[in-house]
């Protein structure tokens, strides 16, 4: 595959992953507030692991020596990028408002670009840096509803720090997954990290179950969590991992900014929320930033 086609496929996979991830946010809003962050994270990754097990178990056995050899960085990738990210994200939502949460979550691609530059030596071209800046501005317009006076009214809580840490952990995860050896199949790679993540969550979940009056979620909640586990989580992470292999964490991170845009569209369609001018403007800036960052790729493909 020539470099241009490989890069184009990487951007497309990253975009598909963000579209799937964006469907989580409208669904989280209808989940019972009584569920703790640990419970949400545990059920999410248990369902995901269960779905992946039939497809990846054989690959893990076949490549067990390689899995063991890579466990020094695969363990932190699974624990930080899956388990801890989920817990911190849900915990942050308990103590900070939606505006702060959205702004801080949007820092993940900035961390990706920073870590990729200083630890992997990846460099962003001028057009990609401009695209990054335009996408950041689009996210700010979107979450502030076009009213920049809201910045002066923002107050920070412990939840803001949790979300900032979560954003940095996702960036670390995106850097680590680039280390997957070519000889290790994607399904073995994913299943191993899911296992590490689930094992890390088990002690926390045992503590939740030991609480007096604990009860299992009802069936509608289980169905929602099952969807989140299979479609946005399992398929989304597989697409993201492959996109990072093609274009790197920094470039994939620019596409990550489209999540708030797609979440807004889905809220309009499924939750019947109204769309505002600031959402249209913010979405246009985000999409424009992504297109600007990949302009060289688009020009190359146009010639074909």
VOKEDO-716894 format. One record per atom (N, C-alpha, C): x, y, z. Coordinates in steps of 0.05 Angstrom, whole numbers, padded with zeros to 5 digits, always signed. Layout:
BEGIN
XYZ/...
//
This chain:
BEGIN
+00017-00024+00000/+00000+00000+00000/+00018+00025+00000/+00013+00044-00019/+00029+00068-00020/+00023+00086+00004/+00042+00104+00011/+00039+00120+00035/+00013+00137+00036/+00005+00148+00012/-00019+00164+00011/-00044+00148+00017/-00046+00124+00005/-00069+00107+00010/-00069+00098+00039/-00046+00092+00050/-00044+00084+00078/-00053+00106+00097/-00044+00131+00091/-00053+00154+00108/-00082+00159+00105/-00093+00157+00081/-00122+00161+00077/-00138+00140+00093/-00129+00115+00092/-00143+00095+00107/-00141+00100+00137/-00118+00110+00147/-00115+00117+00175/-00134+00139+00184/-00137+00160+00167/-00156+00181+00174/-00185+00171+00174/-00191+00154+00155/-00219+00143+00153/-00225+00126+00178/-00206+00109+00186/-00210+00092+00209/-00213+00108+00234/-00197+00129+00237/-00199+00146+00261/-00226+00160+00261/-00236+00169+00238/-00262+00182+00237/-00284+00163+00244/-00283+00138+00234/-00303+00118+00241/-00303+00112+00271/-00279+00111+00283/-00277+00106+00312/-00290+00128+00327/-00285+00153+00320/-00296+00176+00334/-00327+00177+00331/-00337+00170+00308/-00366+00169+00304/-00378+00149+00323/-00366+00125+00325/-00377+00105+00343/-00375+00114+00372/-00352+00125+00380/-00348+00134+00408/-00368+00156+00415/-00375+00173+00395/-00393+00195+00401/-00421+00186+00409/-00428+00161+00401/-00455+00151+00408/-00457+00144+00437/-00435+00142+00451/-00436+00136+00480/-00448+00158+00496/-00442+00183+00490/-00451+00205+00507/-00481+00208+00509/-00496+00207+00487/-00525+00207+00491/-00536+00184+00507/-00523+00160+00505/-00532+00137+00520/-00526+00139+00549/-00503+00150+00556/-00495+00153+00584/-00516+00170+00599/-00528+00189+00585/-00547+00207+00597/-00573+00193+00606/-00578+00169+00594/-00602+00155+00602/-00596+00132+00621/-00571+00128+00629/-00564+00107+00648/-00571+00117+00676/-00578+00098+00694/-00585+00106+00722/-00562+00120+00736/-00567+00142+00750/-00546+00156+00763/-00536+00141+00788/-00550+00120+00796/-00542+00104+00819/-00518+00087+00813/-00511+00082+00788/-00488+00066+00781/-00462+00082+00786/-00444+00069+00800/-00418+00083+00806/-00400+00081+00782/-00379+00098+00781/-00360+00097+00759/-00347+00070+00757/-00341+00057+00779/-00329+00031+00779/-00347+00010+00766/-00373+00011+00773/-00392-00008+00761/-00395-00003+00731/-00397+00022+00723/-00399+00028+00694/-00375+00018+00679/-00351+00023+00690/-00327+00014+00677/-00325-00017+00676/-00332-00030+00699/-00330-00059+00700/-00348-00073+00680/-00374-00065+00680/-00393-00078+00662/-00385-00073+00633/-00376-00048+00627/-00368-00041+00600/-00346-00060+00590/-00325-00063+00606/-00303-00079+00597/-00307-00109+00600/-00325-00118+00618/-00332-00146+00620/-00346-00155+00595/-00366-00139+00587/-00381-00146+00562/-00362-00146+00538/-00345-00126+00537/-00326-00124+00514/-00307-00148+00514/-00297-00155+00537/-00279-00178+00538/-00293-00204+00530/-00318-00207+00539/-00334-00231+00533/-00339-00233+00503/-00344-00211+00490/-00348-00211+00461/-00323-00217+00446/-00301-00208+00456/-00275-00211+00442/-00263-00239+00447/-00270-00251+00469/-00257-00277+00477/-00259-00298+00456/-00282-00304+00444/-00284-00325+00424/-00266-00321+00399/-00262-00295+00393/-00246-00289+00369/-00216-00287+00374/-00209-00280+00399/-00181-00275+00404/-00167-00296+00421/-00181-00314+00433/-00169-00334+00451/-00148-00351+00436/-00155-00361+00412/-00137-00377+00397/-00112-00361+00389/-00115-00336+00382/-00092-00320+00374/-00074-00314+00397/-00086-00311+00421/-00069-00306+00445/-00053-00331+00451/-00066-00355+00450/-00051-00380+00455/-00028-00383+00435/-00034-00378+00410/-00014-00382+00389/+00010-00363+00392/+00004-00339+00401/+00025-00318+00404/+00031-00312+00433/+00028-00332+00450/+00031-00327+00479/+00059-00317+00486/+00079-00328+00473/+00107-00319+00479/+00110-00290+00473/+00099-00281+00451/+00101-00252+00443/+00084-00235+00462/+00061-00245+00470/+00044-00230+00489/+00059-00226+00515/+00071-00247+00525/+00087-00245+00550/+00110-00226+00547/+00123-00227+00524/+00146-00210+00519/+00138-00180+00519/+00114-00174+00510/+00105-00146+00508/+00089-00137+00532/+00086-00154+00553/+00068-00147+00575/+00077-00122+00591/+00103-00115+00589/+00113-00092+00605/+00100-00066+00596/+00092-00064+00570/+00078-00040+00561/+00049-00045+00555/+00041-00071+00550/+00013-00077+00544/-00004-00075+00570/+00008-00082+00593/-00007-00080+00618/-00014-00051+00623/+00005-00032+00623/-00003-00004+00627/-00022+00007+00606/-00019-00003+00581/-00037+00006+00560/-00066-00002+00566/-00070-00027+00574/-00097-00036+00580/-00108-00024+00605/-00092-00022+00626/-00101-00012+00652/-00107+00018+00650/-00088+00033+00638/-00092+00062+00637/-00112+00070+00616/-00110+00059+00592/-00127+00067+00570/-00156+00057+00572/-00160+00034+00586/-00187+00023+00588/-00198+00028+00616/-00187+00014+00636/-00199+00015+00663/-00198+00042+00676/-00174+00053+00678/-00171+00079+00693/-00184+00102+00678/-00182+00102+00651/-00195+00123+00636/-00225+00124+00641/-00238+00100+00640/-00267+00099+00645/-00274+00108+00673/-00260+00098+00693/-00266+00106+00720/-00263+00136+00724/-00241+00147+00715/-00237+00176+00718/-00257+00193+00703/-00265+00184+00679/-00284+00199+00664/-00311+00199+00678/-00321+00176+00687/-00346+00175+00701/-00345+00190+00728/-00322+00188+00742/-00319+00202+00767/-00319+00232+00763/-00307+00241+00743/-00306+00270+00737/-00334+00281+00733/-00351+00265+00720/-00378+00274+00715/-00395+00279+00740/-00386+00268+00762/-00400+00271+00788/-00395+00298+00801/-00372+00311+00794/-00364+00335+00809/-00358+00359+00792/-00362+00357+00766/-00357+00380+00749/-00380+00383+00729/-00384+00407+00718/-00406+00411+00699/-00398+00403+00671/-00418+00402+00653/-00413+00392+00626/-00394+00409+00610/-00395+00436+00615/-00377+00454+00600/-00348+00448+00606/-00342+00447+00632/-00314+00441+00640/-00306+00413+00630/-00324+00394+00632/-00318+00366+00625/-00311+00365+00595/-00326+00378+00578/-00321+00378+00549/-00295+00392+00542/-00290+00415+00555/-00266+00429+00549/-00241+00413+00556/-00242+00400+00579/-00218+00385+00589/-00215+00359+00573/-00237+00346+00566/-00235+00322+00549/-00222+00328+00522/-00227+00352+00512/-00216+00360+00486/-00186+00364+00487/-00173+00362+00510/-00144+00365+00512/-00130+00340+00504/-00144+00317+00502/-00131+00291+00496/-00113+00293+00471/-00123+00303+00449/-00106+00305+00425/-00081+00322+00429/-00084+00343+00446/-00060+00360+00451/-00039+00343+00466/-00048+00327+00485/-00029+00309+00499/-00017+00289+00479/-00033+00279+00460/-00023+00260+00441/-00001+00273+00424/-00006+00297+00414/+00014+00311+00398/+00040+00316+00414/+00036+00324+00439/+00059+00330+00457/+00075+00305+00462/+00062+00283+00470/+00076+00258+00476/+00089+00246+00451/+00075+00247+00429/+00086+00237+00404/+00110+00252+00395/+00110+00278+00400/+00133+00294+00392/+00158+00288+00409/+00154+00287+00435/+00177+00285+00453/+00186+00256+00459/+00168+00236+00456/+00175+00209+00461/+00179+00192+00436/+00166+00199+00414/+00168+00184+00390/+00182+00200+00367/+00186+00226+00372/+00198+00242+00351/+00180+00249+00328/+00154+00245+00331/+00135+00252+00309/+00133+00282+00307/+00133+00292+00283/+00130+00321+00278/+00105+00326+00261/+00091+00347+00268/+00067+00355+00253/+00076+00377+00233/+00067+00374+00209/+00072+00394+00188/+00057+00420+00195/+00063+00441+00181/+00050+00467+00186/+00020+00465+00182/+00011+00452+00160/-00017+00449+00155/-00031+00433+00178/-00017+00413+00188/-00029+00397+00210/-00031+00413+00236/-00011+00429+00241/-00012+00447+00264/-00034+00467+00262/-00038+00478+00238/-00061+00496+00233/-00087+00482+00237/-00089+00457+00227/-00113+00442+00230/-00119+00436+00259/-00098+00430+00275/-00101+00425+00303/-00112+00450+00317/-00101+00474+00310/-00111+00499+00323/-00140+00505+00315/-00147+00501+00290/-00175+00506+00281/-00194+00487+00295/-00186+00461+00298/-00204+00441+00311/-00207+00448+00340/-00186+00456+00354/-00188+00464+00382/-00207+00488+00385/-00204+00507+00367/-00222+00531+00368/-00251+00522+00364/-00256+00503+00345/-00283+00493+00340/-00295+00480+00365/-00279+00464+00379/-00288+00451+00404/-00296+00472+00424/-00279+00493+00427/-00285+00514+00447/-00311+00528+00440/-00315+00535+00414/-00340+00547+00405/-00364+00529+00411/-00360+00503+00407/-00382+00485+00410/-00391+00483+00440/-00371+00479+00458/-00378+00474+00486/-00385+00500+00500/-00377+00523+00490/-00384+00549+00503/-00409+00561+00490/-00420+00547+00470/-00444+00556+00456/-00440+00584+00443/-00415+00589+00435/-00409+00614+00422/-00406+00638+00440/-00410+00634+00466/-00408+00656+00485/-00382+00654+00500/-00362+00669+00492/-00336+00667+00504/-00335+00680+00532/-00356+00695+00539/-00357+00706+00567/-00359+00684+00587/-00368+00659+00578/-00370+00637+00597/-00343+00629+00608/-00322+00634+00594/-00295+00627+00604/-00290+00640+00631/-00299+00665+00634/-00293+00679+00659/-00309+00668+00682/-00331+00653+00676/-00348+00643+00697/-00341+00614+00704/-00322+00602+00691/-00315+00574+00696/-00302+00572+00724/-00310+00552+00739/-00298+00546+00764/-00287+00517+00763/-00266+00512+00777/-00253+00486+00775/-00257+00470+00801/-00262+00444+00797/-00266+00426+00820/-00247+00402+00817/-00248+00384+00836/-00232+00360+00835/-00238+00344+00810/-00264+00345+00801/-00271+00331+00777/-00256+00340+00752/-00249+00366+00751/-00234+00376+00729/-00206+00363+00728/-00195+00359+00751/-00168+00346+00752/-00170+00317+00744/-00192+00304+00753/-00195+00276+00744/-00198+00273+00714/-00213+00292+00702/-00217+00290+00673/-00191+00297+00658/-00175+00316+00669/-00150+00323+00657/-00131+00298+00658/-00131+00284+00680/-00115+00260+00682/-00125+00239+00663/-00152+00236+00660/-00163+00217+00641/-00154+00223+00612/-00155+00248+00605/-00147+00256+00578/-00118+00249+00573/-00101+00254+00593/-00073+00247+00589/-00068+00217+00588/-00084+00201+00602/-00082+00172+00601/-00089+00161+00574/-00110+00173+00562/-00118+00164+00535/-00096+00170+00515/-00082+00193+00519/-00060+00200+00501/-00037+00180+00505/-00031+00172+00530/-00010+00152+00535/-00018+00126+00522/-00043+00118+00524/-00052+00094+00511/-00048+00095+00481/-00054+00117+00468/-00051+00120+00439/-00022+00118+00431/-00004+00127+00449/+00025+00125+00443/+00034+00096+00446/+00024+00082+00467/+00033+00055+00472/+00024+00035+00451/+00000+00039+00440/-00010+00019+00421/+00006+00018+00395/+00022+00038+00390/+00039+00039+00366/+00061+00018+00368/+00065+00007+00392/+00087-00011+00396/+00079-00040+00390/+00055-00044+00381/+00046-00072+00375/+00064-00084+00353/+00076-00107+00358/+00093-00119+00338/+00076-00128+00314/+00087-00127+00290/+00072-00135+00266/+00064-00164+00268/+00080-00180+00282/+00074-00209+00284/+00050-00215+00302/+00042-00196+00319/+00020-00201+00337/-00007-00192+00325/-00026-00210+00320/-00051-00202+00309/-00066-00182+00326/-00082-00166+00313/-00097-00145+00327/-00116-00158+00348/-00128-00181+00342/-00147-00193+00361/-00133-00203+00386/-00108-00214+00383/-00093-00222+00406/-00084-00199+00423/-00076-00178+00410/-00068-00153+00423/-00091-00141+00439/-00114-00139+00427/-00137-00127+00440/-00147-00144+00464/-00148-00170+00460/-00158-00188+00481/-00139-00187+00505/-00114-00187+00501/-00095-00186+00523/-00098-00160+00539/-00100-00138+00526/-00104-00112+00540/-00131-00111+00555/-00152-00123+00543/-00177-00124+00557/-00175-00141+00582/-00160-00163+00580/-00157-00180+00604/-00142-00165+00626/-00121-00151+00619/-00107-00135+00639/-00125-00114+00652/-00141-00102+00635/-00159-00081+00645/-00180-00093+00664/-00191-00116+00657/-00212-00128+00673/-00200-00138+00700/-00176-00149+00699/-00164-00158+00724/-00158-00134+00743/-00151-00112+00731/-00146-00088+00748/-00172-00077+00760/-00195-00081+00746/-00220-00071+00757/-00233-00090+00777/-00226-00115+00777/-00239-00135+00795/-00238-00128+00824/-00215-00120+00835/-00214-00113+00864/-00233-00089+00871/-00235-00070+00853/-00253-00047+00857/-00282-00056+00856/-00288-00074+00837/-00316-00084+00835/-00324-00101+00859/-00305-00117+00869/-00310-00133+00893/-00318-00114+00916/-00305-00092+00918/-00311-00072+00939/-00339-00061+00935/-00348-00057+00910/-00375-00047+00904/-00396-00068+00912/-00391-00093+00905/-00410-00114+00911/-00413-00119+00941/-00391-00114+00956/-00391-00118+00985/-00407-00097+01000/-00414-00075+00986/-00430-00055+01000/-00458-00065+01007/-00468-00057+01030/-00495-00066+01038/-00516-00056+01018/-00535-00074+01011/-00556-00066+00993/-00549-00065+00963/-00526-00076+00956/-00518-00075+00928/-00537-00093+00911/-00545-00084+00888/-00562-00099+00870/-00551-00096+00841/-00556-00116+00825/-00548-00116+00797/-00564-00096+00781/-00553-00084+00760/-00569-00066+00743/-00592-00081+00730/-00613-00066+00723/-00636-00079+00710/-00630-00085+00681/-00649-00099+00668/-00644-00109+00641/-00640-00086+00621/-00656-00064+00621/-00651-00043+00602/-00623-00031+00605/-00614-00029+00630/-00587-00018+00634/-00566-00037+00623/-00570-00063+00627/-00551-00083+00616/-00551-00082+00585/-00574-00078+00573/-00574-00076+00544/-00559-00052+00533/-00563-00029+00547/-00548-00005+00539/-00518-00009+00542/-00510-00021+00565/-00482-00026+00570/-00471-00046+00550/-00487-00066+00542/-00478-00085+00522/-00473-00072+00495/-00490-00053+00487/-00486-00039+00462/-00460-00022+00464/-00457-00008+00487/-00433+00009+00491/-00408-00009+00489/-00410-00033+00501/-00386-00050+00501/-00378-00061+00474/-00398-00067+00457/-00392-00080+00432/-00387-00060+00410/-00405-00041+00406/-00402-00023+00382/-00382+00000+00387/-00387+00018+00405/-00368+00040+00409/-00341+00030+00421/-00343+00012+00440/-00318+00004+00454/-00301-00015+00438/-00311-00039+00433/-00295-00059+00420/-00288-00051+00392/-00308-00046+00375/-00303-00039+00347/-00289-00012+00346/-00297+00007+00363/-00284+00034+00362/-00255+00032+00369/-00247+00017+00390/-00219+00015+00397/-00203+00000+00376/-00215-00020+00364/-00200-00035+00343/-00194-00016+00319/-00214+00000+00312/-00210+00019+00290/-00189+00040+00297/-00191+00050+00322/-00172+00070+00331/-00143+00059+00332/-00140+00035+00342/-00113+00023+00344/-00101+00020+00316/-00117+00012+00296/-00107+00009+00269/-00101+00036+00257/-00117+00056+00262/-00112+00083+00251/-00086+00095+00262/-00081+00090+00287/-00056+00100+00299/-00032+00087+00286/-00035+00061+00279/-00013+00048+00265/-00007+00061+00238/-00029+00070+00224/-00026+00081+00198/-00015+00110+00198/-00026+00127+00216/-00020+00156+00215/-00007+00167+00240/-00004+00151+00261/+00008+00161+00286/-00013+00173+00304/-00005+00175+00330/-00024+00185+00350/-00030+00215+00346/-00010+00231+00339/-00015+00259+00336/-00035+00266+00314/-00032+00253+00291/-00051+00259+00269/-00079+00247+00275/-00080+00223+00286/-00106+00212+00294/-00119+00229+00315/-00103+00241+00332/-00114+00259+00353/-00130+00282+00342/-00122+00292+00319/-00137+00315+00307/-00165+00306+00299/-00168+00282+00289/-00194+00272+00282/-00211+00268+00307/-00198+00262+00329/-00212+00257+00355/-00229+00281+00362/-00222+00305+00353/-00238+00329+00359/-00266+00329+00348/-00272+00311+00330/-00298+00310+00318/-00319+00297+00336/-00310+00285+00358/-00329+00272+00376/-00351+00290+00386/-00345+00315+00397/-00367+00332+00406/-00386+00340+00383/-00376+00342+00359/-00393+00349+00336/-00413+00327+00331/-00403+00302+00329/-00421+00280+00324/-00440+00275+00347/-00430+00279+00372/-00448+00276+00395/-00471+00295+00394/-00466+00320+00385/-00487+00340+00383/-00507+00332+00362/-00498+00321+00339/-00516+00312+00318/-00534+00289+00328/-00522+00271+00342/-00537+00248+00352/-00557+00256+00374/-00550+00276+00389/-00569+00286+00410/-00593+00299+00396/-00589+00312+00374/-00611+00324+00359/-00629+00302+00347/-00617+00281+00336/-00633+00260+00323/-00647+00242+00343/-00633+00233+00364/-00644+00213+00382/-00657+00225+00407/-00647+00248+00416/-00658+00260+00440/-00675+00285+00434/-00678+00291+00408/-00694+00313+00399/-00686+00340+00411/-00660+00343+00415/-00649+00369+00424/-00648+00388+00400/-00650+00414+00406/-00649+00434+00384/-00620+00440+00377/-00615+00446+00352/-00588+00453+00343/-00586+00484+00342/-00563+00494+00351/-00559+00523+00352/-00538+00531+00332/-00536+00557+00327/-00516+00567+00308/-00488+00561+00318/-00483+00562+00344/-00457+00557+00355/-00449+00528+00350/-00468+00509+00351/-00463+00481+00345/-00455+00478+00315/-00470+00492+00298/-00463+00490+00269/-00436+00502+00264/-00430+00525+00276/-00404+00538+00272/-00381+00522+00283/-00385+00512+00308/-00365+00495+00320/-00360+00470+00304/-00381+00457+00295/-00378+00433+00279/-00363+00438+00253/-00370+00461+00240/-00357+00468+00215/-00327+00472+00220/-00320+00485+00242/-00291+00490+00248/-00277+00464+00254/-00290+00445+00268/-00277+00420+00274/-00272+00404+00248/-00293+00402+00231/-00290+00388+00206/-00269+00402+00188/-00269+00429+00188/-00250+00444+00173/-00221+00439+00182/-00218+00438+00208/-00191+00432+00219/-00181+00405+00211/-00199+00385+00212/-00191+00357+00203/-00184+00357+00174/-00200+00370+00157/-00194+00371+00128/-00168+00386+00123/-00163+00408+00138/-00138+00423+00134/-00114+00407+00142/-00116+00392+00163/-00094+00376+00172/-00087+00353+00153/-00107+00345+00137/-00102+00323+00118/-00103+00332+00089/-00098+00358+00085/-00100+00370+00058/-00081+00357+00039/-00056+00352+00047/-00037+00340+00029/-00046+00312+00020/-00058+00297+00039/-00068+00271+00032/-00091+00273+00012/-00109+00292+00017/-00132+00295-00001/-00123+00303-00029/-00103+00321-00031/-00093+00329-00057/-00081+00306-00072/-00066+00289-00058/-00054+00266-00070/-00075+00246-00081/-00096+00242-00064/-00117+00223-00073/-00133+00235-00096/-00136+00261-00097/-00151+00274-00119/-00138+00269-00146/-00111+00268-00145/-00097+00263-00170/-00103+00236-00182/-00109+00217-00164/-00116+00190-00173/-00144+00188-00185/
//
